[in-house]
Amino acid sequence: MGIFCRPVTDDGGSDNDEEWNSCKDSGSDKDKDLDLEKEDLKGSFTGRLPTHQLAANSWKGQIYGLQKIGSKKIPEHVRFRKQSVLEKAQATLLLATLPKHLPCRNKEMDDITAFVKGAICDDQCLGRCLYIHGVPGTGKTMSVLSVMRNLRSEVDAGSIILYCFVEINGLRLASPENIYKLLNERFSDDTRVGKEDNQPCVLLIDELDLLVTRNQSVLYNILDWPTKPNSKLVVIGIANTMDLPEKLLPRISSRMGMQRLSFGPYNYQ
């Protein structure tokens, strides 16, 4: 819609052709806005984006700077520039960076591998429980998961028998009793566990100390399952508390067994 500007007579003195021209300019801006609205409406029907959406540096369709921001290709010597030693150290120390391998944990990983291989290859598979403890940040969970990945490759190669692996984190449970429902879902899922009933199963419970209740029944039932005949269940518990078995009831600590693995903190060596 246009703006009507009343012409000024000669009696106005200072109100002359300059005011009239300014009114014409404001009217032309409104006409340009109408043209842009028509163009947007036309673009919505034809599927074409309007001009002010195509140009990142435009305002009301009037391009006032560079028209193609970011259209130039970044040179290869800039994109593939080698990182300096300081940049590599900075990227390594980020919390989101995952190392390719765990340093100084070869002995612990060998012990976990020997325990799992001895458990799943045993026909009876009775009372196999391993308790792993250590201060936070020493690579307990990551070491176990790395061993499971390596053993999975051996299963694919046919070196060891097929087994299933179930991982549960105590921090993700609303209450310790919810582990029964979660285990039922994991064990009933054929795609995760497998269709063979006589297949061994390795159960990893991270943050095991969070399953301790007043009567300690949840932890007792879980550690009692491997002692059943033909259970073929291997339990690996991980916690930060070193003396957790001593704090439990004797019936639970006896089922946990004497197999423990300690992850010491890293030092300067």
Secondary structure, DSSP 8 states (H G I E B T S, - for coil): ---------GGGTT-SHHHHHHHHHHHHHHHHHHHHHHHHHHHHHHT---HHHH-TTEETTEE-S-SSTT-S---HHHHT----HHHHHHHHTSTT---SS-TT-HHHHHHHHHHHHHHHS-SS--S-EEEEEE-TTS-HHHHHHHHHHHHHHHHHHTSS---EEEEEEGGG-SSTTHHHHHHHHHHH-HHHH-S-TT--EEEEEESGGGG--SS-HHHHHHHHGGGSTT--EEEEEEES-TTHHHHS-HHHHHHH-S-EEEE------
